[in-house]
Amino acid sequence: MKSIFISLLCIASGIVLGFFAPTVPYVYMKYVAIAIMAAFDSIIGAWAAYTQNTFDLNIFASGFFVNAIIAIIFTMMGEALNVDIYSVAIFVFVFRIFNNLSIIRRFMLEDMSKKKKKTK
């Protein structure tokens, strides 16, 4: 319950900070979008790892920043080579996010099933 409260508090503070953050110029929107997708992928992956009892804060923290930076670098390289790597990266991140969400969903359904069996 404590982790859910902390998560909701972090989400709320992120939303509030987002309202006061400066506007990103259009030129950098692809880079910001890909960095957000990479970071979101890391967060959902950490949640999935937590459900499997394999979460490691060091792996999460390094992956959160390194994945975002590498995704930005690949997007920049793709633009320099006139290859639309951005679309492929978004597709891969969305695929990974849905895969991790399916792991979380299965865990939650199994957990609810176990709780129902205990109450009967």
FENJOQUI-V300280 format. One record per residue. N is the residue number from 1. RES is the residue in one small letter. SS is DSSP state (H for helix, E for strand, L for the rest). D_FIRST is the distance of its C-alpha to the first C-alpha in Angstrom with 1 decimal. Layout:
BEGIN
n res ss d_first
N RES SS D_FIRST
N RES SS D_FIRST
END
This chain:
BEGIN
n res ss d_first
1 m L 0.0
2 k H 3.8
3 s H 5.5
4 i H 5.2
5 f H 6.4
6 i H 8.8
7 s H 9.9
8 l H 10.8
9 l H 12.4
10 c H 14.4
11 i H 15.5
12 a H 16.6
13 s H 18.5
14 g H 20.0
15 i H 21.3
16 v H 22.8
17 l H 24.4
18 g H 25.8
19 f H 27.7
20 f H 29.4
21 a L 30.0
22 p L 33.7
23 t L 34.9
24 v L 35.4
25 p L 39.1
26 y H 39.8
27 v H 41.3
28 y H 38.0
29 m H 35.9
30 k H 36.1
31 y H 34.9
32 v H 31.9
33 a H 31.0
34 i H 31.3
35 a H 29.3
36 i H 26.4
37 m H 26.6
38 a H 26.6
39 a H 23.6
40 f H 21.7
41 d H 22.9
42 s H 21.6
43 i H 18.1
44 i H 18.0
45 g H 19.7
46 a H 17.1
47 w H 14.3
48 a H 16.8
49 a H 17.6
50 y H 14.0
51 t H 14.1
52 q L 17.5
53 n L 16.5
54 t L 19.2
55 f L 17.4
56 d L 19.5
57 l H 19.0
58 n H 22.8
59 i H 23.4
60 f H 20.9
61 a H 22.3
62 s H 25.8
63 g H 25.4
64 f H 23.8
65 f H 26.9
66 v H 29.6
67 n H 28.9
68 a H 29.1
69 i H 32.3
70 i H 33.9
71 a H 33.3
72 i H 34.9
73 i H 37.8
74 f H 38.4
75 t H 38.4
76 m H 41.0
77 m H 43.1
78 g H 43.0
79 e H 44.3
80 a H 47.0
81 l L 48.1
82 n L 47.9
83 v L 45.5
84 d L 42.5
85 i H 39.9
86 y H 37.3
87 s H 37.2
88 v H 36.9
89 a H 34.0
90 i H 32.2
91 f H 32.9
92 v H 31.6
93 f H 28.4
94 v H 27.7
95 f H 28.7
96 r H 26.3
97 i H 23.4
98 f H 24.1
99 n H 24.5
100 n H 21.1
101 l H 19.6
102 s H 21.5
103 i H 20.0
104 i H 16.4
105 r H 17.7
106 r H 19.3
107 f H 16.3
108 m H 14.3
109 l H 17.5
110 e H 18.1
111 d H 14.7
112 m H 15.3
113 s H 18.8
114 k H 18.0
115 k H 15.9
116 k H 18.9
117 k H 21.3
118 k H 19.7
119 t H 19.9
120 k L 23.5
END
